[in-house]
Amino acid sequence: MTKAASHDAYLAELGGEFAPLLQDFRLRLAALLPQADEVISYAMPGFRIGKHVIAGYASWVKHASFYPHSGGIVPQFLNEIQALGLGYTKSAVHFTATKPIPDDLLARMVAARLAEADL
């Protein structure tokens, strides 16, 4: 994948199951972050408020990922992430259409990132 210039361009380059999955995820994040600007950060779509990128997403071969752009957020929700059977790293939560991130968990993770950024 080439470096996309916008969320629309990034999503247009996707194929298969991840295009509709990430289009929906984009809308979910936009609803949680109505004051944010859509940006490309670290070569992936993200949502920025002021100087802080609050959330981002990306497509990979076997999953999509949510990035709260902080190493401190995922560990706060690790028990729930593990209980849902979602993959994760210190800075990302992996999901698919059959194993999505529930709305409530996503909202709380975004809220934690906003609080961390003092927003």
Contacts in CASP RR format, 6 or more apart in sequence:
PFRMAT RR
TARGET T0000
AUTHOR 0000-0000-0000
METHOD contacts of the structure
MODEL  1
MTKAASHDAYLAELGGEFAPLLQDFRLRLAALLPQADEVISYAMPGFRIG
KHVIAGYASWVKHASFYPHSGGIVPQFLNEIQALGLGYTKSAVHFTATKP
IPDDLLARMVAARLAEADL
1 10 0 8 1.000
1 13 0 8 1.000
1 14 0 8 1.000
1 59 0 8 1.000
2 13 0 8 1.000
3 40 0 8 1.000
3 43 0 8 1.000
4 10 0 8 1.000
4 13 0 8 1.000
4 40 0 8 1.000
4 43 0 8 1.000
4 45 0 8 1.000
5 40 0 8 1.000
6 38 0 8 1.000
6 40 0 8 1.000
6 45 0 8 1.000
7 26 0 8 1.000
7 38 0 8 1.000
7 40 0 8 1.000
7 45 0 8 1.000
7 46 0 8 1.000
10 40 0 8 1.000
10 44 0 8 1.000
10 45 0 8 1.000
11 19 0 8 1.000
11 22 0 8 1.000
11 23 0 8 1.000
11 26 0 8 1.000
11 45 0 8 1.000
14 22 0 8 1.000
14 59 0 8 1.000
17 96 0 8 1.000
17 97 0 8 1.000
18 59 0 8 1.000
18 64 0 8 1.000
20 97 0 8 1.000
21 64 0 8 1.000
21 96 0 8 1.000
21 97 0 8 1.000
21 100 0 8 1.000
22 45 0 8 1.000
22 57 0 8 1.000
22 59 0 8 1.000
22 64 0 8 1.000
25 57 0 8 1.000
25 64 0 8 1.000
25 66 0 8 1.000
26 45 0 8 1.000
26 57 0 8 1.000
28 103 0 8 1.000
28 106 0 8 1.000
29 46 0 8 1.000
29 47 0 8 1.000
29 55 0 8 1.000
29 56 0 8 1.000
29 57 0 8 1.000
29 106 0 8 1.000
29 110 0 8 1.000
30 36 0 8 1.000
30 38 0 8 1.000
30 47 0 8 1.000
32 55 0 8 1.000
32 106 0 8 1.000
32 107 0 8 1.000
32 110 0 8 1.000
33 47 0 8 1.000
33 49 0 8 1.000
33 54 0 8 1.000
33 55 0 8 1.000
33 110 0 8 1.000
35 49 0 8 1.000
36 47 0 8 1.000
36 48 0 8 1.000
36 49 0 8 1.000
36 54 0 8 1.000
36 55 0 8 1.000
37 47 0 8 1.000
37 48 0 8 1.000
37 49 0 8 1.000
37 50 0 8 1.000
38 45 0 8 1.000
38 46 0 8 1.000
38 47 0 8 1.000
39 45 0 8 1.000
39 46 0 8 1.000
39 47 0 8 1.000
39 48 0 8 1.000
39 53 0 8 1.000
40 46 0 8 1.000
41 48 0 8 1.000
41 53 0 8 1.000
41 56 0 8 1.000
41 69 0 8 1.000
42 67 0 8 1.000
44 56 0 8 1.000
44 57 0 8 1.000
44 58 0 8 1.000
44 67 0 8 1.000
45 56 0 8 1.000
45 57 0 8 1.000
45 58 0 8 1.000
46 53 0 8 1.000
46 54 0 8 1.000
46 55 0 8 1.000
46 56 0 8 1.000
46 57 0 8 1.000
46 67 0 8 1.000
46 69 0 8 1.000
47 53 0 8 1.000
47 54 0 8 1.000
47 55 0 8 1.000
47 56 0 8 1.000
48 54 0 8 1.000
49 114 0 8 1.000
49 117 0 8 1.000
49 119 0 8 1.000
52 69 0 8 1.000
52 117 0 8 1.000
52 119 0 8 1.000
53 69 0 8 1.000
54 68 0 8 1.000
54 69 0 8 1.000
54 110 0 8 1.000
54 113 0 8 1.000
54 114 0 8 1.000
54 117 0 8 1.000
54 119 0 8 1.000
55 66 0 8 1.000
55 67 0 8 1.000
55 68 0 8 1.000
55 69 0 8 1.000
55 110 0 8 1.000
55 113 0 8 1.000
56 66 0 8 1.000
56 67 0 8 1.000
56 68 0 8 1.000
56 69 0 8 1.000
57 64 0 8 1.000
57 65 0 8 1.000
57 66 0 8 1.000
57 67 0 8 1.000
58 64 0 8 1.000
58 65 0 8 1.000
58 67 0 8 1.000
60 94 0 8 1.000
62 96 0 8 1.000
63 87 0 8 1.000
63 94 0 8 1.000
63 95 0 8 1.000
63 96 0 8 1.000
64 94 0 8 1.000
64 95 0 8 1.000
64 96 0 8 1.000
65 92 0 8 1.000
65 93 0 8 1.000
65 94 0 8 1.000
65 95 0 8 1.000
66 92 0 8 1.000
66 93 0 8 1.000
66 95 0 8 1.000
66 101 0 8 1.000
66 106 0 8 1.000
66 109 0 8 1.000
67 91 0 8 1.000
67 92 0 8 1.000
68 74 0 8 1.000
68 91 0 8 1.000
68 109 0 8 1.000
68 110 0 8 1.000
68 112 0 8 1.000
68 113 0 8 1.000
69 91 0 8 1.000
69 113 0 8 1.000
70 91 0 8 1.000
70 113 0 8 1.000
70 116 0 8 1.000
71 90 0 8 1.000
71 91 0 8 1.000
72 90 0 8 1.000
72 91 0 8 1.000
72 116 0 8 1.000
73 91 0 8 1.000
73 109 0 8 1.000
73 112 0 8 1.000
73 113 0 8 1.000
73 116 0 8 1.000
74 81 0 8 1.000
74 88 0 8 1.000
74 89 0 8 1.000
74 90 0 8 1.000
74 91 0 8 1.000
74 92 0 8 1.000
74 93 0 8 1.000
74 109 0 8 1.000
75 90 0 8 1.000
76 109 0 8 1.000
76 112 0 8 1.000
77 105 0 8 1.000
77 108 0 8 1.000
77 109 0 8 1.000
77 112 0 8 1.000
78 88 0 8 1.000
80 105 0 8 1.000
81 87 0 8 1.000
81 88 0 8 1.000
81 93 0 8 1.000
81 105 0 8 1.000
82 88 0 8 1.000
84 99 0 8 1.000
84 101 0 8 1.000
84 102 0 8 1.000
84 105 0 8 1.000
85 99 0 8 1.000
86 93 0 8 1.000
86 94 0 8 1.000
86 95 0 8 1.000
86 99 0 8 1.000
86 101 0 8 1.000
87 93 0 8 1.000
87 94 0 8 1.000
87 95 0 8 1.000
88 94 0 8 1.000
93 101 0 8 1.000
93 109 0 8 1.000
95 101 0 8 1.000
101 109 0 8 1.000
END
